[in-house]
């Protein structure tokens, strides 16, 4: 289990214990975190679970694969250095303490 902090655009924090093997998106969806729409349910077929990963965590995540990179083109104001789709981030014990910031909106 990993403790993940989701920070809404307005600054409200949601600290959630997410089971290992789930995704960061599932942790948000299952705990009603506002700002993670997850319209495709985690199939990497939309960009509505887009977040900005805290700078100190970027290098600790698995690299972006081409499909995720393509979908990020549709995200609201993507940041090439920090944007990720939470459906593509599998939770491991090594991600305990991960912080993600939600964009102003999802599109």
C-alpha positions, 0 to 999 in steps of 0.5 A: 500500500502506498500513501498518495497525495492528490492536490486539487487545482485550488490546493485542497489535498486528499491523502489516500492509501492506495493498494499495491497493484492498483493505479493512481487513477483507481485510487482517486476514482474509488475515493471520489477525488474531484478532478479525476474524471477517468472517462475511459475507465483506465484504458488510456483512451482519453486524457481525463485522468491527467495530473502533474507529478511533483518534480521530485517524483518524475524520475521515480516513475516508469517511463511514458509509453508511446500510447500515453504520450499520444493521449497527453496531446489531448490533455489540458495544458500538458507539461512535457516534463511533469504530465502523466495519465494516472491510469498508467501509473501502477502503485507499488510500495516505492510510490509511497508518498507520491504527490500529484497535482490536478490541472484546472480542468480535464478535457 
